[in-house]
Amino acid sequence: MTPDDPTDDELSPAERGLNQHLELLRASPPTGGAQLVTTVIRGVRWQRAIRDPLVLVGAVATAVADGLGLLFEPPEDGS
């Protein structure tokens, strides 16, 4: 342990619990297949390509909903 590292006495209960979980992960790291990286990269590229059109569709749908809300809003009583 270095002087900058907190000792177990200085750790909160949540930090001690996190350390225990991390030790379990370090003891048995996950294994991935040879195609895992390729599959993840392909998914990321697809999501990046479709993001802008989906944002545009969401903005148009919001504008239409706002417009319809204004159009069909009941009139306010002026009296």
CYANA upper distance limits for C-alpha pairs under 8 A (distance plus 0.5 A):
  1 MET  CA      5 ASP  CA      6.70
  6 PRO  CA     10 GLU  CA      6.33
  6 PRO  CA     11 LEU  CA      7.27
  7 THR  CA     11 LEU  CA      7.21
  8 ASP  CA     16 ARG  CA      7.82
 11 LEU  CA     15 GLU  CA      6.17
 11 LEU  CA     16 ARG  CA      6.58
 12 SER  CA     16 ARG  CA      6.76
 13 PRO  CA     17 GLY  CA      6.67
 14 ALA  CA     18 LEU  CA      6.66
 15 GLU  CA     19 ASN  CA      6.66
 16 ARG  CA     20 GLN  CA      6.84
 17 GLY  CA     21 HIS  CA      6.87
 18 LEU  CA     22 LEU  CA      6.61
 19 ASN  CA     23 GLU  CA      6.60
 20 GLN  CA     24 LEU  CA      6.97
 21 HIS  CA     25 LEU  CA      6.94
 22 LEU  CA     26 ARG  CA      6.62
 23 GLU  CA     27 ALA  CA      6.63
 24 LEU  CA     28 SER  CA      7.03
 25 LEU  CA     29 PRO  CA      6.05
 25 LEU  CA     30 PRO  CA      8.38
 32 GLY  CA     36 LEU  CA      6.52
 35 GLN  CA     39 THR  CA      6.56
 36 LEU  CA     40 VAL  CA      6.67
 37 VAL  CA     41 ILE  CA      6.59
 38 THR  CA     42 ARG  CA      6.59
 39 THR  CA     43 GLY  CA      6.73
 40 VAL  CA     44 VAL  CA      6.70
 41 ILE  CA     45 ARG  CA      6.65
 42 ARG  CA     46 TRP  CA      6.74
 43 GLY  CA     47 GLN  CA      6.69
 44 VAL  CA     48 ARG  CA      6.58
 45 ARG  CA     49 ALA  CA      6.62
 46 TRP  CA     50 ILE  CA      6.79
 47 GLN  CA     51 ARG  CA      6.43
 48 ARG  CA     52 ASP  CA      8.22
 50 ILE  CA     54 LEU  CA      6.81
 51 ARG  CA     55 VAL  CA      6.69
 52 ASP  CA     56 LEU  CA      6.74
 53 PRO  CA     57 VAL  CA      6.70
 54 LEU  CA     58 GLY  CA      6.63
 55 VAL  CA     59 ALA  CA      6.69
 56 LEU  CA     60 VAL  CA      6.70
 57 VAL  CA     61 ALA  CA      6.56
 58 GLY  CA     62 THR  CA      6.59
 59 ALA  CA     63 ALA  CA      6.68
 60 VAL  CA     64 VAL  CA      6.65
 61 ALA  CA     65 ALA  CA      6.59
 62 THR  CA     66 ASP  CA      6.58
 63 ALA  CA     67 GLY  CA      6.57
 64 VAL  CA     68 LEU  CA      6.59
 65 ALA  CA     69 GLY  CA      6.53
 66 ASP  CA     70 LEU  CA      6.78
 67 GLY  CA     71 LEU  CA      6.60
 68 LEU  CA     72 PHE  CA      6.51
 69 GLY  CA     73 GLU  CA      6.23
